[in-house]
Amino acid sequence: MTACAGLPGCAKSRADIRADALAATRFVDGLPVHWLGCERGCGSPAGPHVRVEATPTGYAVTTPDGAVTHPEADLTEIVAAARRS
């Protein structure tokens, strides 16, 4: 798991993504996950990965094939499933 600076380190971030990432990430086999506080994508890895981006209405989870999920409930399960895609 990697992450951009997020709040409070970046004024453009929409969330404290490091805290959210720690709360919602668990070990599962699969793709790496990169957490973002906005659409800029700072620090994104070069290879295939799951992108978890803070949006004005919550998080968007994007898999390497471009599938996007906007979880309303259990972010932990959505991210774990996306890692296996």
N, CA, C and O atoms as a Maestro MAE file, in Angstrom:
{
 s_m_m2io_version
 :::
 2.0.0
}

f_m_ct {
 s_m_title
 :::
 protein
 m_atom[340] {
  # First column is atom index #
  i_m_mmod_type
  r_m_x_coord
  r_m_y_coord
  r_m_z_coord
  i_m_residue_number
  s_m_chain_name
  s_m_pdb_residue_name
  s_m_pdb_atom_name
  i_m_atomic_number
  :::
  1 25 0.838 -1.168 0.000 1 A "MET " " N  " 7
  2 3 0.000 0.000 0.000 1 A "MET " " CA " 6
  3 2 0.882 1.230 0.000 1 A "MET " " C  " 6
  4 15 1.857 1.318 0.747 1 A "MET " " O  " 8
  5 25 0.521 2.183 -0.856 2 A "THR " " N  " 7
  6 3 1.194 3.475 -0.887 2 A "THR " " CA " 6
  7 2 0.126 4.563 -0.856 2 A "THR " " C  " 6
  8 15 -1.059 4.295 -1.053 2 A "THR " " O  " 8
  9 25 0.566 5.799 -0.604 3 A "ALA " " N  " 7
  10 3 -0.384 6.906 -0.537 3 A "ALA " " CA " 6
  11 2 0.321 8.219 -0.835 3 A "ALA " " C  " 6
  12 15 1.528 8.353 -0.636 3 A "ALA " " O  " 8
  13 25 -0.452 9.183 -1.316 4 A "CYS " " N  " 7
  14 3 0.059 10.539 -1.449 4 A "CYS " " CA " 6
  15 2 0.122 11.155 -0.046 4 A "CYS " " C  " 6
  16 15 -0.154 10.476 0.943 4 A "CYS " " O  " 8
  17 25 0.482 12.423 0.039 5 A "ALA " " N  " 7
  18 3 0.592 13.079 1.352 5 A "ALA " " CA " 6
  19 2 -0.758 13.198 2.054 5 A "ALA " " C  " 6
  20 15 -0.839 13.009 3.268 5 A "ALA " " O  " 8
  21 25 -1.823 13.509 1.304 6 A "GLY " " N  " 7
  22 3 -3.153 13.661 1.911 6 A "GLY " " CA " 6
  23 2 -3.197 14.803 2.918 6 A "GLY " " C  " 6
  24 15 -2.236 15.555 3.077 6 A "GLY " " O  " 8
  25 25 -4.331 14.910 3.589 7 A "LEU " " N  " 7
  26 3 -4.456 15.916 4.650 7 A "LEU " " CA " 6
  27 2 -3.696 15.459 5.884 7 A "LEU " " C  " 6
  28 15 -3.706 14.259 6.159 7 A "LEU " " O  " 8
  29 25 -3.065 16.289 6.620 8 A "PRO " " N  " 7
  30 3 -2.970 17.728 6.466 8 A "PRO " " CA " 6
  31 2 -1.794 18.168 5.604 8 A "PRO " " C  " 6
  32 15 -1.543 19.367 5.486 8 A "PRO " " O  " 8
  33 25 -1.066 17.233 5.000 9 A "GLY " " N  " 7
  34 3 0.140 17.564 4.246 9 A "GLY " " CA " 6
  35 2 -0.078 18.226 2.904 9 A "GLY " " C  " 6
  36 15 0.848 18.838 2.371 9 A "GLY " " O  " 8
  37 25 -1.274 18.124 2.338 10 A "CYS " " N  " 7
  38 3 -1.543 18.696 1.023 10 A "CYS " " CA " 6
  39 2 -2.877 19.436 1.060 10 A "CYS " " C  " 6
  40 15 -3.904 18.871 1.434 10 A "CYS " " O  " 8
  41 25 -2.845 20.693 0.671 11 A "ALA " " N  " 7
  42 3 -4.053 21.523 0.697 11 A "ALA " " CA " 6
  43 2 -5.087 21.086 -0.334 11 A "ALA " " C  " 6
  44 15 -6.261 21.424 -0.188 11 A "ALA " " O  " 8
  45 25 -4.694 20.345 -1.374 12 A "LYS " " N  " 7
  46 3 -5.638 19.900 -2.410 12 A "LYS " " CA " 6
  47 2 -6.351 18.605 -2.032 12 A "LYS " " C  " 6
  48 15 -7.336 18.231 -2.669 12 A "LYS " " O  " 8
  49 25 -5.866 17.927 -1.015 13 A "SER " " N  " 7
  50 3 -6.457 16.648 -0.621 13 A "SER " " CA " 6
  51 2 -7.855 16.836 -0.051 13 A "SER " " C  " 6
  52 15 -8.137 17.815 0.640 13 A "SER " " O  " 8
  53 25 -8.725 15.873 -0.358 14 A "ARG " " N  " 7
  54 3 -10.105 15.905 0.135 14 A "ARG " " CA " 6
  55 2 -10.297 15.080 1.402 14 A "ARG " " C  " 6
  56 15 -11.378 15.086 1.991 14 A "ARG " " O  " 8
  57 25 -9.245 14.367 1.826 15 A "ALA " " N  " 7
  58 3 -9.399 13.475 2.979 15 A "ALA " " CA " 6
  59 2 -8.049 13.193 3.623 15 A "ALA " " C  " 6
  60 15 -6.995 13.404 3.024 15 A "ALA " " O  " 8
  61 25 -8.111 12.719 4.837 16 A "ASP " " N  " 7
  62 3 -6.925 12.222 5.527 16 A "ASP " " CA " 6
  63 2 -6.741 10.779 5.050 16 A "ASP " " C  " 6
  64 15 -7.069 9.827 5.759 16 A "ASP " " O  " 8
  65 25 -6.212 10.642 3.841 17 A "ILE " " N  " 7
  66 3 -6.179 9.329 3.209 17 A "ILE " " CA " 6
  67 2 -5.273 8.334 3.929 17 A "ILE " " C  " 6
  68 15 -5.517 7.129 3.870 17 A "ILE " " O  " 8
  69 25 -4.259 8.805 4.591 18 A "ARG " " N  " 7
  70 3 -3.385 7.859 5.307 18 A "ARG " " CA " 6
  71 2 -4.146 7.178 6.434 18 A "ARG " " C  " 6
  72 15 -4.022 5.968 6.622 18 A "ARG " " O  " 8
  73 25 -4.920 7.931 7.175 19 A "ALA " " N  " 7
  74 3 -5.720 7.340 8.254 19 A "ALA " " CA " 6
  75 2 -6.785 6.414 7.676 19 A "ALA " " C  " 6
  76 15 -7.012 5.321 8.195 19 A "ALA " " O  " 8
  77 25 -7.441 6.856 6.596 20 A "ASP " " N  " 7
  78 3 -8.468 6.022 5.972 20 A "ASP " " CA " 6
  79 2 -7.860 4.749 5.395 20 A "ASP " " C  " 6
  80 15 -8.450 3.673 5.499 20 A "ASP " " O  " 8
  81 25 -6.687 4.869 4.791 21 A "ALA " " N  " 7
  82 3 -6.020 3.700 4.220 21 A "ALA " " CA " 6
  83 2 -5.655 2.691 5.305 21 A "ALA " " C  " 6
  84 15 -5.841 1.488 5.123 21 A "ALA " " O  " 8
  85 25 -5.143 3.171 6.420 22 A "LEU " " N  " 7
  86 3 -4.802 2.263 7.522 22 A "LEU " " CA " 6
  87 2 -6.036 1.561 8.068 22 A "LEU " " C  " 6
  88 15 -5.981 0.386 8.433 22 A "LEU " " O  " 8
  89 25 -7.145 2.281 8.122 23 A "ALA " " N  " 7
  90 3 -8.374 1.697 8.652 23 A "ALA " " CA " 6
  91 2 -9.012 0.696 7.691 23 A "ALA " " C  " 6
  92 15 -9.665 -0.253 8.125 23 A "ALA " " O  " 8
  93 25 -8.823 0.907 6.382 24 A "ALA " " N  " 7
  94 3 -9.546 0.095 5.396 24 A "ALA " " CA " 6
  95 2 -8.694 -0.958 4.691 24 A "ALA " " C  " 6
  96 15 -9.218 -1.721 3.879 24 A "ALA " " O  " 8
  97 25 -7.413 -1.015 4.976 25 A "THR " " N  " 7
  98 3 -6.551 -1.956 4.263 25 A "THR " " CA " 6
  99 2 -6.239 -3.160 5.135 25 A "THR " " C  " 6
  100 15 -5.923 -3.038 6.319 25 A "THR " " O  " 8
  101 25 -6.337 -4.310 4.519 26 A "ARG " " N  " 7
  102 3 -5.926 -5.542 5.189 26 A "ARG " " CA " 6
  103 2 -5.112 -6.342 4.199 26 A "ARG " " C  " 6
  104 15 -5.184 -6.106 2.993 26 A "ARG " " O  " 8
  105 25 -4.343 -7.281 4.698 27 A "PHE " " N  " 7
  106 3 -3.494 -8.071 3.809 27 A "PHE " " CA " 6
  107 2 -4.332 -9.066 3.031 27 A "PHE " " C  " 6
  108 15 -5.054 -9.880 3.606 27 A "PHE " " O  " 8
  109 25 -4.223 -8.988 1.725 28 A "VAL " " N  " 7
  110 3 -4.767 -10.000 0.822 28 A "VAL " " CA " 6
  111 2 -3.794 -10.089 -0.344 28 A "VAL " " C  " 6
  112 15 -3.098 -9.123 -0.655 28 A "VAL " " O  " 8
  113 25 -3.747 -11.243 -0.982 29 A "ASP " " N  " 7
  114 3 -2.920 -11.366 -2.175 29 A "ASP " " CA " 6
  115 2 -3.521 -10.512 -3.273 29 A "ASP " " C  " 6
  116 15 -4.732 -10.294 -3.315 29 A "ASP " " O  " 8
  117 25 -2.677 -10.036 -4.149 30 A "GLY " " N  " 7
  118 3 -3.185 -9.290 -5.295 30 A "GLY " " CA " 6
  119 2 -2.387 -8.036 -5.588 30 A "GLY " " C  " 6
  120 15 -1.240 -7.879 -5.171 30 A "GLY " " O  " 8
  121 25 -3.031 -7.166 -6.312 31 A "LEU " " N  " 7
  122 3 -2.397 -5.937 -6.769 31 A "LEU " " CA " 6
  123 2 -2.093 -4.977 -5.623 31 A "LEU " " C  " 6
  124 15 -2.779 -4.978 -4.602 31 A "LEU " " O  " 8
  125 25 -1.050 -4.152 -5.804 32 A "PRO " " N  " 7
  126 3 -0.819 -3.099 -4.813 32 A "PRO " " CA " 6
  127 2 -1.927 -2.047 -4.895 32 A "PRO " " C  " 6
  128 15 -2.612 -1.928 -5.911 32 A "PRO " " O  " 8
  129 25 -2.088 -1.295 -3.818 33 A "VAL " " N  " 7
  130 3 -3.110 -0.255 -3.741 33 A "VAL " " CA " 6
  131 2 -2.426 1.086 -3.510 33 A "VAL " " C  " 6
  132 15 -1.512 1.199 -2.693 33 A "VAL " " O  " 8
  133 25 -2.886 2.113 -4.251 34 A "HIS " " N  " 7
  134 3 -2.381 3.472 -4.038 34 A "HIS " " CA " 6
  135 2 -3.551 4.376 -3.686 34 A "HIS " " C  " 6
  136 15 -4.520 4.466 -4.439 34 A "HIS " " O  " 8
  137 25 -3.460 5.042 -2.549 35 A "TRP " " N  " 7
  138 3 -4.506 5.930 -2.037 35 A "TRP " " CA " 6
  139 2 -4.175 7.369 -2.412 35 A "TRP " " C  " 6
  140 15 -3.033 7.810 -2.288 35 A "TRP " " O  " 8
  141 25 -5.201 8.097 -2.876 36 A "LEU " " N  " 7
  142 3 -5.024 9.473 -3.338 36 A "LEU " " CA " 6
  143 2 -6.042 10.408 -2.706 36 A "LEU " " C  " 6
  144 15 -7.205 10.045 -2.530 36 A "LEU " " O  " 8
  145 25 -5.601 11.604 -2.366 37 A "GLY " " N  " 7
  146 3 -6.495 12.597 -1.796 37 A "GLY " " CA " 6
  147 2 -7.212 13.431 -2.833 37 A "GLY " " C  " 6
  148 15 -8.153 14.149 -2.496 37 A "GLY " " O  " 8
  149 25 -6.786 13.356 -4.109 38 A "CYS " " N  " 7
  150 3 -7.427 14.103 -5.195 38 A "CYS " " CA " 6
  151 2 -7.104 13.417 -6.524 38 A "CYS " " C  " 6
  152 15 -6.477 12.358 -6.550 38 A "CYS " " O  " 8
  153 25 -7.536 14.026 -7.610 39 A "GLU " " N  " 7
  154 3 -7.366 13.419 -8.922 39 A "GLU " " CA " 6
  155 2 -5.970 13.565 -9.521 39 A "GLU " " C  " 6
  156 15 -5.697 12.979 -10.569 39 A "GLU " " O  " 8
  157 25 -5.085 14.322 -8.893 40 A "ARG " " N  " 7
  158 3 -3.760 14.559 -9.472 40 A "ARG " " CA " 6
  159 2 -2.908 13.301 -9.549 40 A "ARG " " C  " 6
  160 15 -2.093 13.177 -10.463 40 A "ARG " " O  " 8
  161 25 -3.065 12.384 -8.640 41 A "GLY " " N  " 7
  162 3 -2.344 11.113 -8.709 41 A "GLY " " CA " 6
  163 2 -0.916 11.150 -8.198 41 A "GLY " " C  " 6
  164 15 -0.101 10.329 -8.620 41 A "GLY " " O  " 8
  165 25 -0.589 12.050 -7.326 42 A "CYS " " N  " 7
  166 3 0.777 12.158 -6.808 42 A "CYS " " CA " 6
  167 2 1.261 10.831 -6.225 42 A "CYS " " C  " 6
  168 15 0.554 10.188 -5.448 42 A "CYS " " O  " 8
  169 25 2.464 10.434 -6.606 43 A "GLY " " N  " 7
  170 3 3.089 9.239 -6.065 43 A "GLY " " CA " 6
  171 2 2.571 7.925 -6.615 43 A "GLY " " C  " 6
  172 15 2.941 6.861 -6.118 43 A "GLY " " O  " 8
  173 25 1.718 7.975 -7.635 44 A "SER " " N  " 7
  174 3 1.159 6.731 -8.176 44 A "SER " " CA " 6
  175 2 2.251 5.828 -8.734 44 A "SER " " C  " 6
  176 15 3.161 6.308 -9.410 44 A "SER " " O  " 8
  177 25 2.174 4.520 -8.460 45 A "PRO " " N  " 7
  178 3 3.166 3.599 -8.994 45 A "PRO " " CA " 6
  179 2 3.029 3.458 -10.509 45 A "PRO " " C  " 6
  180 15 1.967 3.717 -11.074 45 A "PRO " " O  " 8
  181 25 4.109 3.049 -11.151 46 A "ALA " " N  " 7
  182 3 4.127 2.932 -12.609 46 A "ALA " " CA " 6
  183 2 3.381 1.697 -13.106 46 A "ALA " " C  " 6
  184 15 2.804 1.725 -14.193 46 A "ALA " " O  " 8
  185 25 3.386 0.635 -12.344 47 A "GLY " " N  " 7
  186 3 2.781 -0.616 -12.793 47 A "GLY " " CA " 6
  187 2 1.307 -0.714 -12.461 47 A "GLY " " C  " 6
  188 15 0.720 0.221 -11.917 47 A "GLY " " O  " 8
  189 25 0.707 -1.857 -12.792 48 A "PRO " " N  " 7
  190 3 -0.710 -2.065 -12.480 48 A "PRO " " CA " 6
  191 2 -0.957 -1.973 -10.974 48 A "PRO " " C  " 6
  192 15 -0.194 -2.509 -10.170 48 A "PRO " " O  " 8
  193 25 -2.029 -1.289 -10.616 49 A "HIS " " N  " 7
  194 3 -2.385 -1.129 -9.207 49 A "HIS " " CA " 6
  195 2 -3.848 -0.725 -9.099 49 A "HIS " " C  " 6
  196 15 -4.470 -0.316 -10.079 49 A "HIS " " O  " 8
  197 25 -4.372 -0.843 -7.914 50 A "VAL " " N  " 7
  198 3 -5.715 -0.367 -7.605 50 A "VAL " " CA " 6
  199 2 -5.576 1.065 -7.104 50 A "VAL " " C  " 6
  200 15 -4.741 1.361 -6.249 50 A "VAL " " O  " 8
  201 25 -6.405 1.946 -7.650 51 A "ARG " " N  " 7
  202 3 -6.365 3.366 -7.285 51 A "ARG " " CA " 6
  203 2 -7.578 3.666 -6.408 51 A "ARG " " C  " 6
  204 15 -8.716 3.420 -6.807 51 A "ARG " " O  " 8
  205 25 -7.330 4.197 -5.217 52 A "VAL " " N  " 7
  206 3 -8.411 4.584 -4.305 52 A "VAL " " CA " 6
  207 2 -8.307 6.098 -4.138 52 A "VAL " " C  " 6
  208 15 -7.404 6.604 -3.471 52 A "VAL " " O  " 8
  209 25 -9.246 6.808 -4.757 53 A "GLU " " N  " 7
  210 3 -9.180 8.269 -4.831 53 A "GLU " " CA " 6
  211 2 -10.314 8.932 -4.061 53 A "GLU " " C  " 6
  212 15 -11.484 8.591 -4.236 53 A "GLU " " O  " 8
  213 25 -9.955 9.880 -3.211 54 A "ALA " " N  " 7
  214 3 -10.966 10.666 -2.505 54 A "ALA " " CA " 6
  215 2 -11.655 11.583 -3.505 54 A "ALA " " C  " 6
  216 15 -11.002 12.267 -4.294 54 A "ALA " " O  " 8
  217 25 -12.980 11.586 -3.462 55 A "THR " " N  " 7
  218 3 -13.775 12.455 -4.331 55 A "THR " " CA " 6
  219 2 -14.630 13.354 -3.432 55 A "THR " " C  " 6
  220 15 -14.636 13.164 -2.216 55 A "THR " " O  " 8
  221 25 -15.341 14.311 -3.990 56 A "PRO " " N  " 7
  222 3 -16.189 15.155 -3.145 56 A "PRO " " CA " 6
  223 2 -17.287 14.381 -2.412 56 A "PRO " " C  " 6
  224 15 -17.833 14.869 -1.422 56 A "PRO " " O  " 8
  225 25 -17.613 13.177 -2.894 57 A "THR " " N  " 7
  226 3 -18.702 12.405 -2.278 57 A "THR " " CA " 6
  227 2 -18.257 11.097 -1.640 57 A "THR " " C  " 6
  228 15 -19.100 10.261 -1.314 57 A "THR " " O  " 8
  229 25 -16.964 10.897 -1.454 58 A "GLY " " N  " 7
  230 3 -16.459 9.656 -0.870 58 A "GLY " " CA " 6
  231 2 -15.233 9.184 -1.624 58 A "GLY " " C  " 6
  232 15 -14.410 9.996 -2.046 58 A "GLY " " O  " 8
  233 25 -15.103 7.885 -1.795 59 A "TYR " " N  " 7
  234 3 -13.955 7.321 -2.508 59 A "TYR " " CA " 6
  235 2 -14.388 6.658 -3.800 59 A "TYR " " C  " 6
  236 15 -15.500 6.141 -3.903 59 A "TYR " " O  " 8
  237 25 -13.501 6.676 -4.784 60 A "ALA " " N  " 7
  238 3 -13.672 5.927 -6.025 60 A "ALA " " CA " 6
  239 2 -12.541 4.909 -6.079 60 A "ALA " " C  " 6
  240 15 -11.374 5.263 -5.905 60 A "ALA " " O  " 8
  241 25 -12.880 3.653 -6.319 61 A "VAL " " N  " 7
  242 3 -11.894 2.577 -6.401 61 A "VAL " " CA " 6
  243 2 -11.814 2.162 -7.868 61 A "VAL " " C  " 6
  244 15 -12.812 1.737 -8.451 61 A "VAL " " O  " 8
  245 25 -10.620 2.286 -8.466 62 A "THR " " N  " 7
  246 3 -10.426 1.982 -9.880 62 A "THR " " CA " 6
  247 2 -9.418 0.852 -10.038 62 A "THR " " C  " 6
  248 15 -8.329 0.895 -9.464 62 A "THR " " O  " 8
  249 25 -9.788 -0.161 -10.821 63 A "THR " " N  " 7
  250 3 -8.896 -1.287 -11.111 63 A "THR " " CA " 6
  251 2 -8.129 -0.988 -12.397 63 A "THR " " C  " 6
  252 15 -8.505 -0.085 -13.145 63 A "THR " " O  " 8
  253 25 -7.052 -1.740 -12.663 64 A "PRO " " N  " 7
  254 3 -6.256 -1.476 -13.866 64 A "PRO " " CA " 6
  255 2 -7.039 -1.569 -15.177 64 A "PRO " " C  " 6
  256 15 -6.642 -0.957 -16.168 64 A "PRO " " O  " 8
  257 25 -8.139 -2.321 -15.203 65 A "ASP " " N  " 7
  258 3 -8.939 -2.414 -16.432 65 A "ASP " " CA " 6
  259 2 -9.898 -1.237 -16.595 65 A "ASP " " C  " 6
  260 15 -10.664 -1.191 -17.557 65 A "ASP " " O  " 8
  261 25 -9.860 -0.284 -15.659 66 A "GLY " " N  " 7
  262 3 -10.676 0.917 -15.756 66 A "GLY " " CA " 6
  263 2 -12.019 0.842 -15.059 66 A "GLY " " C  " 6
  264 15 -12.771 1.817 -15.068 66 A "GLY " " O  " 8
  265 25 -12.338 -0.297 -14.451 67 A "ALA " " N  " 7
  266 3 -13.602 -0.419 -13.724 67 A "ALA " " CA " 6
  267 2 -13.563 0.452 -12.472 67 A "ALA " " C  " 6
  268 15 -12.605 0.403 -11.700 67 A "ALA " " O  " 8
  269 25 -14.605 1.244 -12.279 68 A "VAL " " N  " 7
  270 3 -14.668 2.162 -11.141 68 A "VAL " " CA " 6
  271 2 -15.853 1.796 -10.254 68 A "VAL " " C  " 6
  272 15 -16.966 1.578 -10.733 68 A "VAL " " O  " 8
  273 25 -15.590 1.734 -8.962 69 A "THR " " N  " 7
  274 3 -16.635 1.494 -7.969 69 A "THR " " CA " 6
  275 2 -16.644 2.664 -7.006 69 A "THR " " C  " 6
  276 15 -15.589 3.149 -6.598 69 A "THR " " O  " 8
  277 25 -17.834 3.118 -6.642 70 A "HIS " " N  " 7
  278 3 -17.986 4.175 -5.640 70 A "HIS " " CA " 6
  279 2 -18.641 3.536 -4.422 70 A "HIS " " C  " 6
  280 15 -19.865 3.560 -4.289 70 A "HIS " " O  " 8
  281 25 -17.825 2.963 -3.528 71 A "PRO " " N  " 7
  282 3 -18.398 2.253 -2.383 71 A "PRO " " CA " 6
  283 2 -19.144 3.182 -1.440 71 A "PRO " " C  " 6
  284 15 -18.670 4.263 -1.091 71 A "PRO " " O  " 8
  285 25 -20.304 2.738 -1.045 72 A "GLU " " N  " 7
  286 3 -21.085 3.505 -0.079 72 A "GLU " " CA " 6
  287 2 -21.015 2.879 1.305 72 A "GLU " " C  " 6
  288 15 -21.362 3.516 2.300 72 A "GLU " " O  " 8
  289 25 -20.570 1.638 1.366 73 A "ALA " " N  " 7
  290 3 -20.571 0.942 2.650 73 A "ALA " " CA " 6
  291 2 -19.159 0.514 3.017 73 A "ALA " " C  " 6
  292 15 -18.362 1.330 3.481 73 A "ALA " " O  " 8
  293 25 -18.849 -0.736 2.816 74 A "ASP " " N  " 7
  294 3 -17.603 -1.317 3.313 74 A "ASP " " CA " 6
  295 2 -16.439 -1.134 2.339 74 A "ASP " " C  " 6
  296 15 -16.228 -1.954 1.446 74 A "ASP " " O  " 8
  297 25 -15.699 -0.060 2.522 75 A "LEU " " N  " 7
  298 3 -14.545 0.232 1.678 75 A "LEU " " CA " 6
  299 2 -13.509 -0.877 1.769 75 A "LEU " " C  " 6
  300 15 -12.855 -1.189 0.774 75 A "LEU " " O  " 8
  301 25 -13.347 -1.476 2.936 76 A "THR " " N  " 7
  302 3 -12.368 -2.548 3.125 76 A "THR " " CA " 6
  303 2 -12.635 -3.710 2.174 76 A "THR " " C  " 6
  304 15 -11.710 -4.204 1.529 76 A "THR " " O  " 8
  305 25 -13.874 -4.148 2.082 77 A "GLU " " N  " 7
  306 3 -14.217 -5.274 1.203 77 A "GLU " " CA " 6
  307 2 -14.078 -4.909 -0.268 77 A "GLU " " C  " 6
  308 15 -13.628 -5.738 -1.060 77 A "GLU " " O  " 8
  309 25 -14.447 -3.703 -0.654 78 A "ILE " " N  " 7
  310 3 -14.344 -3.268 -2.036 78 A "ILE " " CA " 6
  311 2 -12.886 -3.232 -2.473 78 A "ILE " " C  " 6
  312 15 -12.557 -3.704 -3.561 78 A "ILE " " O  " 8
  313 25 -12.010 -2.680 -1.640 79 A "VAL " " N  " 7
  314 3 -10.581 -2.598 -1.976 79 A "VAL " " CA " 6
  315 2 -9.990 -4.003 -2.058 79 A "VAL " " C  " 6
  316 15 -9.233 -4.294 -2.984 79 A "VAL " " O  " 8
  317 25 -10.319 -4.873 -1.113 80 A "ALA " " N  " 7
  318 3 -9.805 -6.250 -1.126 80 A "ALA " " CA " 6
  319 2 -10.236 -6.969 -2.393 80 A "ALA " " C  " 6
  320 15 -9.428 -7.667 -3.005 80 A "ALA " " O  " 8
  321 25 -11.484 -6.817 -2.798 81 A "ALA " " N  " 7
  322 3 -11.975 -7.450 -4.032 81 A "ALA " " CA " 6
  323 2 -11.281 -6.876 -5.266 81 A "ALA " " C  " 6
  324 15 -10.946 -7.616 -6.190 81 A "ALA " " O  " 8
  325 25 -11.067 -5.576 -5.282 82 A "ALA " " N  " 7
  326 3 -10.395 -4.938 -6.418 82 A "ALA " " CA " 6
  327 2 -8.957 -5.430 -6.564 82 A "ALA " " C  " 6
  328 15 -8.457 -5.550 -7.683 82 A "ALA " " O  " 8
  329 25 -8.294 -5.713 -5.460 83 A "ARG " " N  " 7
  330 3 -6.919 -6.208 -5.510 83 A "ARG " " CA " 6
  331 2 -6.838 -7.569 -6.186 83 A "ARG " " C  " 6
  332 15 -5.810 -7.912 -6.769 83 A "ARG " " O  " 8
  333 25 -7.899 -8.335 -6.113 84 A "ARG " " N  " 7
  334 3 -7.905 -9.672 -6.710 84 A "ARG " " CA " 6
  335 2 -8.338 -9.654 -8.170 84 A "ARG " " C  " 6
  336 15 -8.323 -10.694 -8.830 84 A "ARG " " O  " 8
  337 25 -8.722 -8.492 -8.683 85 A "SER " " N  " 7
  338 3 -9.238 -8.424 -10.069 85 A "SER " " CA " 6
  339 2 -8.138 -8.510 -11.100 85 A "SER " " C  " 6
  340 15 -8.411 -8.467 -12.299 85 A "SER " " O  " 8
  :::
 }
 m_bond[339] {
  # First column is bond index #
  i_m_from
  i_m_to
  i_m_order
  :::
  1 1 2 1
  2 2 3 1
  3 3 4 2
  4 3 5 1
  5 5 6 1
  6 6 7 1
  7 7 8 2
  8 7 9 1
  9 9 10 1
  10 10 11 1
  11 11 12 2
  12 11 13 1
  13 13 14 1
  14 14 15 1
  15 15 16 2
  16 15 17 1
  17 17 18 1
  18 18 19 1
  19 19 20 2
  20 19 21 1
  21 21 22 1
  22 22 23 1
  23 23 24 2
  24 23 25 1
  25 25 26 1
  26 26 27 1
  27 27 28 2
  28 27 29 1
  29 29 30 1
  30 30 31 1
  31 31 32 2
  32 31 33 1
  33 33 34 1
  34 34 35 1
  35 35 36 2
  36 35 37 1
  37 37 38 1
  38 38 39 1
  39 39 40 2
  40 39 41 1
  41 41 42 1
  42 42 43 1
  43 43 44 2
  44 43 45 1
  45 45 46 1
  46 46 47 1
  47 47 48 2
  48 47 49 1
  49 49 50 1
  50 50 51 1
  51 51 52 2
  52 51 53 1
  53 53 54 1
  54 54 55 1
  55 55 56 2
  56 55 57 1
  57 57 58 1
  58 58 59 1
  59 59 60 2
  60 59 61 1
  61 61 62 1
  62 62 63 1
  63 63 64 2
  64 63 65 1
  65 65 66 1
  66 66 67 1
  67 67 68 2
  68 67 69 1
  69 69 70 1
  70 70 71 1
  71 71 72 2
  72 71 73 1
  73 73 74 1
  74 74 75 1
  75 75 76 2
  76 75 77 1
  77 77 78 1
  78 78 79 1
  79 79 80 2
  80 79 81 1
  81 81 82 1
  82 82 83 1
  83 83 84 2
  84 83 85 1
  85 85 86 1
  86 86 87 1
  87 87 88 2
  88 87 89 1
  89 89 90 1
  90 90 91 1
  91 91 92 2
  92 91 93 1
  93 93 94 1
  94 94 95 1
  95 95 96 2
  96 95 97 1
  97 97 98 1
  98 98 99 1
  99 99 100 2
  100 99 101 1
  101 101 102 1
  102 102 103 1
  103 103 104 2
  104 103 105 1
  105 105 106 1
  106 106 107 1
  107 107 108 2
  108 107 109 1
  109 109 110 1
  110 110 111 1
  111 111 112 2
  112 111 113 1
  113 113 114 1
  114 114 115 1
  115 115 116 2
  116 115 117 1
  117 117 118 1
  118 118 119 1
  119 119 120 2
  120 119 121 1
  121 121 122 1
  122 122 123 1
  123 123 124 2
  124 123 125 1
  125 125 126 1
  126 126 127 1
  127 127 128 2
  128 127 129 1
  129 129 130 1
  130 130 131 1
  131 131 132 2
  132 131 133 1
  133 133 134 1
  134 134 135 1
  135 135 136 2
  136 135 137 1
  137 137 138 1
  138 138 139 1
  139 139 140 2
  140 139 141 1
  141 141 142 1
  142 142 143 1
  143 143 144 2
  144 143 145 1
  145 145 146 1
  146 146 147 1
  147 147 148 2
  148 147 149 1
  149 149 150 1
  150 150 151 1
  151 151 152 2
  152 151 153 1
  153 153 154 1
  154 154 155 1
  155 155 156 2
  156 155 157 1
  157 157 158 1
  158 158 159 1
  159 159 160 2
  160 159 161 1
  161 161 162 1
  162 162 163 1
  163 163 164 2
  164 163 165 1
  165 165 166 1
  166 166 167 1
  167 167 168 2
  168 167 169 1
  169 169 170 1
  170 170 171 1
  171 171 172 2
  172 171 173 1
  173 173 174 1
  174 174 175 1
  175 175 176 2
  176 175 177 1
  177 177 178 1
  178 178 179 1
  179 179 180 2
  180 179 181 1
  181 181 182 1
  182 182 183 1
  183 183 184 2
  184 183 185 1
  185 185 186 1
  186 186 187 1
  187 187 188 2
  188 187 189 1
  189 189 190 1
  190 190 191 1
  191 191 192 2
  192 191 193 1
  193 193 194 1
  194 194 195 1
  195 195 196 2
  196 195 197 1
  197 197 198 1
  198 198 199 1
  199 199 200 2
  200 199 201 1
  201 201 202 1
  202 202 203 1
  203 203 204 2
  204 203 205 1
  205 205 206 1
  206 206 207 1
  207 207 208 2
  208 207 209 1
  209 209 210 1
  210 210 211 1
  211 211 212 2
  212 211 213 1
  213 213 214 1
  214 214 215 1
  215 215 216 2
  216 215 217 1
  217 217 218 1
  218 218 219 1
  219 219 220 2
  220 219 221 1
  221 221 222 1
  222 222 223 1
  223 223 224 2
  224 223 225 1
  225 225 226 1
  226 226 227 1
  227 227 228 2
  228 227 229 1
  229 229 230 1
  230 230 231 1
  231 231 232 2
  232 231 233 1
  233 233 234 1
  234 234 235 1
  235 235 236 2
  236 235 237 1
  237 237 238 1
  238 238 239 1
  239 239 240 2
  240 239 241 1
  241 241 242 1
  242 242 243 1
  243 243 244 2
  244 243 245 1
  245 245 246 1
  246 246 247 1
  247 247 248 2
  248 247 249 1
  249 249 250 1
  250 250 251 1
  251 251 252 2
  252 251 253 1
  253 253 254 1
  254 254 255 1
  255 255 256 2
  256 255 257 1
  257 257 258 1
  258 258 259 1
  259 259 260 2
  260 259 261 1
  261 261 262 1
  262 262 263 1
  263 263 264 2
  264 263 265 1
  265 265 266 1
  266 266 267 1
  267 267 268 2
  268 267 269 1
  269 269 270 1
  270 270 271 1
  271 271 272 2
  272 271 273 1
  273 273 274 1
  274 274 275 1
  275 275 276 2
  276 275 277 1
  277 277 278 1
  278 278 279 1
  279 279 280 2
  280 279 281 1
  281 281 282 1
  282 282 283 1
  283 283 284 2
  284 283 285 1
  285 285 286 1
  286 286 287 1
  287 287 288 2
  288 287 289 1
  289 289 290 1
  290 290 291 1
  291 291 292 2
  292 291 293 1
  293 293 294 1
  294 294 295 1
  295 295 296 2
  296 295 297 1
  297 297 298 1
  298 298 299 1
  299 299 300 2
  300 299 301 1
  301 301 302 1
  302 302 303 1
  303 303 304 2
  304 303 305 1
  305 305 306 1
  306 306 307 1
  307 307 308 2
  308 307 309 1
  309 309 310 1
  310 310 311 1
  311 311 312 2
  312 311 313 1
  313 313 314 1
  314 314 315 1
  315 315 316 2
  316 315 317 1
  317 317 318 1
  318 318 319 1
  319 319 320 2
  320 319 321 1
  321 321 322 1
  322 322 323 1
  323 323 324 2
  324 323 325 1
  325 325 326 1
  326 326 327 1
  327 327 328 2
  328 327 329 1
  329 329 330 1
  330 330 331 1
  331 331 332 2
  332 331 333 1
  333 333 334 1
  334 334 335 1
  335 335 336 2
  336 335 337 1
  337 337 338 1
  338 338 339 1
  339 339 340 2
  :::
 }
}
